[in-house]
């Protein structure tokens, strides 16, 4: 058995083998890595949850902005002011029905 051709063959195959291993590593990372194709489903569900949270937060912000406009020191809404005072002093009962005036 001649060792020179075997050594030469191993040496010739080393570079392509390393290249195949590197390509395989990056291909597997592209599929199953934290930012790979299989993680796309997780991103979509996270996006849905975050979009719903954003809508709730925007609705709360709009409600608070409306209440802040009602409490403007230049022109306080008397009904809203009365409601806040009664709520903070404990004068509102759970069975009360508020009828808005037009």
N, C-alpha and C positions, 0 to 999 in steps of 0.2 A: 504494500500500500504506500502510495507516494503522498507525503504530507504537503508538499508545495501546492499541488492543485487544490487540495482541501482547504488550506489556509487562504489561497488566492480566491477560492469560491466564497468563503466566509467573509473575506474582506470586501469582495464585490457586492455581496448581498447586504452588508451592514447599513449602508447609506439608504437604500430603498426601504429596508425594514424600519429604520428610525423615522423616515418620512411617513410611512404607513401608520406607525404608532402615533405620531403627532397629529396626522389628519384624523385618525380615529378618536383621539382625545377631544379635539375641537368639535367633531361631529357629535359625539355623545354629550358634550356640554351644550351644544346648540339644541339638542332634543330634550334632555332631562335636567339641565342646569337650572339655577334659580331664575334665570331670564329666558329659559328655553321655550320651545313650542308647547310642551306639556304644562307649563306654568301659565299659559294664556287663559285657561279656564278659570284659574284662581283669580287672575287679574280682572276678568269680566265680572265675577261675583263680587269682588271687592269694589269694583266701580259701581255696581248696582247699589250696594249698601251705602257707599259714600254719597251717591247721588240722592238717595232717600234722606240721608242725614242732612245734606245741604238744603234740600227743600224744606225740611222741618225747621232748620236754623233760619232760613230766609223768612219763613212764615212768622217765626217768633220775633225776628228783627223788625218785620213790618208791623206787627202788633205793638211792639214796644215803641216804635217810631210814632205810631198813631196815638198811643197814650201820652207820649211826650208832647205831641202837638196839642192834645187836649189840655195839658197842664201848662201851656205857655203862660208865663207871668203877665203878659199884656192882655190876654183874653182867656181866662180859665173857663172851661166848660162847667157850668154849675152842676149839672147832673153827675158828671164824672167825679167832680170834686166831692160832692155829697156822698157818692158811693164809696170813695176811698176813705173819707172820714168815718163813715158808719162801719166799714169793714175793719179799720184799724182800731176802733174803740169797742168792737165786739157787739155792735147793735144790729147786725145782720143775722137773721135766722135762716136755717137751711130750707124752710118751707116757703120762704118769700118768693113772690113772683114780681118781677120788675116789668112794668108796662111803659115802654118809651112814649114820650109825648112828641107829636109832630109839630 
